[in-house]
Amino acid sequence: MLGADAIARCLLEENVKVVFGYPGVAICPFFNSMLSVDIERVLVRTEQNAAHMASGYARISGKVGVCVATSGPGATNLITGIATAYADSIPLVCITGQVDSRQLGSDVFQEADITGAAESFVKYSYLVKNAEDIPRIMKEAFHIASTGRKGPVLIDVPIDVQNKPIGKFSYPSDVSLRTYKPTVKGHAVQIKKVIKAISRAERPIICVGGGVHLSNASKEVCDFAHKYGIPVVSTLMGISVMSTNDPLYFGMVGNNGKVYANRAMNEADLIIMIGARVADRAISQPDLITENKVLIHIDVDPAEIGKNVGPHIPLVGDIKAIFEDMAGHDLECNCSDWVDLLSEYKADAPVRKAPRDGYVDPALFIGVLSNKLKDDAIYVADVGQNQMWSCSYHIVKHGRFLTSGGMGTMGYSIPAAIGARAADKDRQIVAVCGDGSFQMSMMELATMQQHKLPVKIIVFNNGYLGLVREYQYNTYKAHYSVVDLTGSPDLSKLSEAYNVPFYRLSDMKDASGVLDDFLKDNRPGLMEVMIDPMDTVK
């Protein structure tokens, strides 16, 4: 058995079903070994999207996503996707080929110090020097990626190590890392403090973040909120923990969140922050938002607790384990008057200003789209105005909402949706992007077709990098610089080139019929939605 064979065998041992990658000479031994194992290999059209596809796969499957690239530019192209996963705590194992280990440091063809270059964006990285270490390294990598605060792990394998014979293959049954012992069970004393604080509160609020999804704890958190009638808001990454129309859900907080959600945070006397960073996009002034109230911060990563604001009650541990434990405690909480007040705030919320006549209103369109999607549909939003409209107006039933939150990486939606489709080929999946972000990943239409991973793609076309144009309008008094997308392709012809059914919507009155045609079957589809170039997210 060669080192490359061992890597493929380790993937089998980890029950990996699919890898996303792009070959090159330095990783060819691995791809050759993959021919002998029953693991699907998806050829992406640019390496960054291999990581995005692995991310979408991980977020829907609940397993570690795997992406592969060759040395040099292949590996460096992967970095943006790795950084995107790191910012949102998505578990990935990223395997890169490397030049012959005897040539490391010689600046030979396609050599790049990828472990050094990616250091800021991985939980851990390995440069494999001995083929005999491959089983141990692979076992550790999957363990590190999928435990504690999840995230990407990089394994860089020189070509000579891939080609080196090894002795008897033995995959470890467990992992023991002396310096890596993430906390799972919450401290009993801290849990009692949390219960007591909630019992004393009159206006409690639960703020859920992406960590709730990562812990697979949505049901436990929602059951807790319903049992005691505690209202819930979310960060961008926490959208779809609770269905949009749940009477206890009051929307997304933050700069682009709902007015009534932010008001709920301001007027609460107790905030229960669960799996969220307390970062600037969700809470721009942490010290102000927590003034005159108790903050409980629950997170698996102790480094996040107290980083941006000091909690009164910190609680470190896995969210699912903590809420399973809390379910066994007695708790009295009566905040029905508080929920009624928040419901009044929600009912009185200002209505969004409609765009000019002759264009589709993205807010109304997303509402119509949401109602036509299946209950468990997966909605993947890109970055820009489309993301803000999506998080404000998409109606989550019992599905998932995916986006790039921490890094805000344009071009994320299409590859992530393809990865989600690879994870679950029975669910309806829609990627929503702008005409700018679409052009960053439109080459993956070929991947989608080649590997029969069809998704529905919606492109809001306003001829601009919309969110930057809006910022320049407000900040520089409409002095626009490098935001005009003149020269963009004719999407009808592009669709024809990729053999993808095409739809165009330019009038809101036609939205229902066009969407019915667009969504009616399991084939891929590309819809262009013409929106007002001067429309804004507010």
ZIWOPE-V540183 format. One record per residue. RES is the residue in one letter. OMEGA is omega in whole degrees, 0 to 359 (999 if undefined). BURIAL is b if it has 16 or more other ideal C-beta (glycine too) atoms within 10 Angstrom, else e. Layout:
[[RES;OMEGA;BURIAL] [RES;OMEGA;BURIAL]]
This chain:
[[M;177;e] [L;176;b] [G;179;b] [A;177;b] [D;181;b] [A;179;b] [I;180;b] [A;180;b] [R;178;b] [C;178;b] [L;175;b] [L;180;e] [E;178;b] [E;178;b] [N;177;e] [V;182;b] [K;185;e] [V;172;b] [V;180;b] [F;184;b] [G;181;b] [Y;186;b] [P;173;b] [G;186;b] [V;186;e] [A;179;b] [I;182;b] [C;177;b] [P;179;b] [F;182;b] [F;175;b] [N;179;b] [S;180;b] [M;178;b] [L;185;e] [S;178;e] [V;182;e] [D;177;e] [I;180;b] [E;178;e] [R;182;e] [V;179;b] [L;177;e] [V;180;b] [R;169;b] [T;193;b] [E;179;b] [Q;183;b] [N;174;b] [A;178;b] [A;178;b] [H;178;b] [M;177;b] [A;177;b] [S;178;b] [G;178;b] [Y;182;b] [A;185;b] [R;180;b] [I;182;b] [S;186;b] [G;180;e] [K;176;b] [V;175;b] [G;183;b] [V;176;b] [C;188;b] [V;177;b] [A;179;b] [T;184;b] [S;174;b] [G;184;b] [P;176;e] [G;180;b] [A;182;b] [T;176;b] [N;182;b] [L;191;b] [I;181;b] [T;177;b] [G;177;b] [I;180;b] [A;178;b] [T;178;b] [A;181;b] [Y;182;b] [A;181;b] [D;176;b] [S;180;b] [I;183;b] [P;178;b] [L;163;b] [V;185;b] [C;183;b] [I;178;b] [T;171;b] [G;180;b] [Q;179;b] [V;179;b] [D;185;e] [S;178;b] [R;182;e] [Q;180;e] [L;181;b] [G;182;e] [S;182;e] [D;179;e] [V;184;e] [F;178;e] [Q;171;b] [E;173;b] [A;178;b] [D;186;e] [I;178;b] [T;177;b] [G;183;e] [A;184;b] [A;188;b] [E;183;e] [S;190;e] [F;178;b] [V;173;b] [K;181;b] [Y;177;b] [S;180;b] [Y;164;b] [L;187;b] [V;181;b] [K;183;e] [N;182;e] [A;180;b] [E;182;b] [D;188;b] [I;179;b] [P;179;b] [R;182;b] [I;180;b] [M;179;b] [K;179;b] [E;183;b] [A;180;b] [F;179;b] [H;181;b] [I;182;b] [A;191;b] [S;181;b] [T;182;b] [G;171;b] [R;188;b] [K;181;b] [G;182;b] [P;173;b] [V;183;b] [L;175;b] [I;181;b] [D;189;b] [V;176;b] [P;185;b] [I;180;b] [D;177;b] [V;177;b] [Q;184;b] [N;184;e] [K;176;b] [P;176;e] [I;179;b] [G;182;e] [K;179;e] [F;177;e] [S;181;e] [Y;183;e] [P;178;e] [S;179;e] [D;183;e] [V;174;e] [S;179;e] [L;188;e] [R;185;e] [T;181;e] [Y;181;e] [K;183;e] [P;179;b] [T;178;e] [V;183;e] [K;179;e] [G;180;b] [H;185;e] [A;181;e] [V;180;e] [Q;178;b] [I;177;b] [K;177;e] [K;178;b] [V;180;b] [I;181;b] [K;181;e] [A;179;b] [I;180;b] [S;182;e] [R;187;e] [A;174;b] [E;183;e] [R;180;b] [P;175;b] [I;175;b] [I;176;b] [C;184;b] [V;177;b] [G;183;b] [G;179;b] [G;178;b] [V;176;b] [H;184;b] [L;178;b] [S;184;b] [N;187;e] [A;183;b] [S;182;b] [K;182;e] [E;181;b] [V;180;b] [C;177;b] [D;179;e] [F;180;b] [A;182;b] [H;181;e] [K;184;e] [Y;175;b] [G;183;e] [I;181;b] [P;186;b] [V;168;b] [V;182;b] [S;165;b] [T;177;b] [L;183;b] [M;180;b] [G;177;b] [I;180;b] [S;167;b] [V;178;b] [M;180;b] [S;186;e] [T;185;e] [N;175;e] [D;183;e] [P;179;e] [L;182;b] [Y;185;b] [F;167;b] [G;183;b] [M;177;b] [V;174;b] [G;184;b] [N;180;e] [N;181;b] [G;179;b] [K;179;b] [V;183;e] [Y;176;b] [A;178;b] [N;178;b] [R;177;b] [A;178;b] [M;182;b] [N;188;e] [E;179;e] [A;173;b] [D;178;b] [L;175;b] [I;175;b] [I;182;b] [M;187;b] [I;175;b] [G;181;b] [A;188;b] [R;191;b] [V;183;b] [A;190;b] [D;185;e] [R;179;b] [A;182;b] [I;187;b] [S;180;e] [Q;187;e] [P;182;b] [D;180;e] [L;184;e] [I;183;b] [T;180;b] [E;178;e] [N;177;e] [K;179;b] [V;177;b] [L;171;b] [I;180;b] [H;181;b] [I;181;b] [D;178;b] [V;182;b] [D;181;b] [P;180;e] [A;180;e] [E;183;b] [I;182;b] [G;183;e] [K;182;e] [N;177;e] [V;182;b] [G;178;e] [P;174;b] [H;179;e] [I;174;b] [P;178;b] [L;183;b] [V;176;b] [G;177;b] [D;187;b] [I;180;b] [K;180;b] [A;181;b] [I;183;b] [F;171;b] [E;178;e] [D;182;e] [M;180;b] [A;180;e] [G;180;e] [H;175;e] [D;183;e] [L;174;e] [E;180;e] [C;178;b] [N;182;e] [C;181;b] [S;178;e] [D;178;e] [W;178;b] [V;178;b] [D;179;e] [L;179;b] [L;177;b] [S;176;e] [E;177;e] [Y;182;b] [K;180;b] [A;182;e] [D;183;e] [A;180;e] [P;179;e] [V;180;e] [R;177;b] [K;182;e] [A;177;e] [P;179;b] [R;176;e] [D;178;e] [G;179;e] [Y;176;b] [V;176;b] [D;184;b] [P;180;b] [A;178;b] [L;180;e] [F;181;b] [I;176;b] [G;179;e] [V;178;b] [L;182;b] [S;182;b] [N;180;e] [K;179;b] [L;176;b] [K;186;e] [D;184;e] [D;183;e] [A;176;b] [I;182;b] [Y;181;b] [V;180;b] [A;176;b] [D;184;b] [V;183;b] [G;179;b] [Q;181;b] [N;179;b] [Q;181;b] [M;176;b] [W;182;b] [S;183;b] [C;180;b] [S;191;b] [Y;175;b] [H;180;b] [I;178;b] [V;176;b] [K;177;e] [H;181;e] [G;181;b] [R;175;b] [F;180;b] [L;174;b] [T;174;b] [S;186;b] [G;186;b] [G;183;b] [M;181;b] [G;187;b] [T;176;b] [M;181;b] [G;184;b] [Y;196;b] [S;185;b] [I;178;b] [P;179;b] [A;178;b] [A;177;b] [I;177;b] [G;177;b] [A;178;b] [R;177;b] [A;180;b] [A;183;b] [D;186;e] [K;179;e] [D;184;e] [R;177;e] [Q;184;b] [I;180;b] [V;173;b] [A;181;b] [V;183;b] [C;173;b] [G;181;b] [D;174;b] [G;182;b] [S;177;b] [F;183;b] [Q;175;b] [M;183;b] [S;186;b] [M;178;b] [M;181;e] [E;169;b] [L;178;b] [A;177;e] [T;180;b] [M;181;b] [Q;183;e] [Q;186;e] [H;176;b] [K;177;e] [L;187;b] [P;171;b] [V;175;b] [K;184;b] [I;178;b] [I;181;b] [V;171;b] [F;184;b] [N;174;b] [N;176;b] [G;182;b] [Y;159;b] [L;198;b] [G;184;b] [L;177;b] [V;176;b] [R;179;b] [E;177;b] [Y;179;e] [Q;177;b] [Y;183;e] [N;187;e] [T;185;e] [Y;175;e] [K;175;e] [A;170;e] [H;187;e] [Y;181;e] [S;173;e] [V;177;e] [V;181;b] [D;183;e] [L;175;b] [T;183;e] [G;179;e] [S;184;e] [P;171;e] [D;187;e] [L;177;b] [S;179;e] [K;178;e] [L;178;b] [S;179;b] [E;180;e] [A;180;e] [Y;179;b] [N;179;e] [V;177;b] [P;186;b] [F;178;b] [Y;176;b] [R;179;b] [L;180;b] [S;180;e] [D;185;e] [M;182;b] [K;180;e] [D;189;e] [A;185;b] [S;181;e] [G;180;e] [V;179;b] [L;177;b] [D;179;e] [D;183;e] [F;187;b] [L;195;b] [K;183;e] [D;185;e] [N;178;e] [R;173;e] [P;178;b] [G;177;b] [L;179;b] [M;176;b] [E;182;b] [V;185;b] [M;182;b] [I;182;b] [D;179;b] [P;182;b] [M;180;e] [D;182;b] [T;183;b] [V;181;b] [K;999;e]]
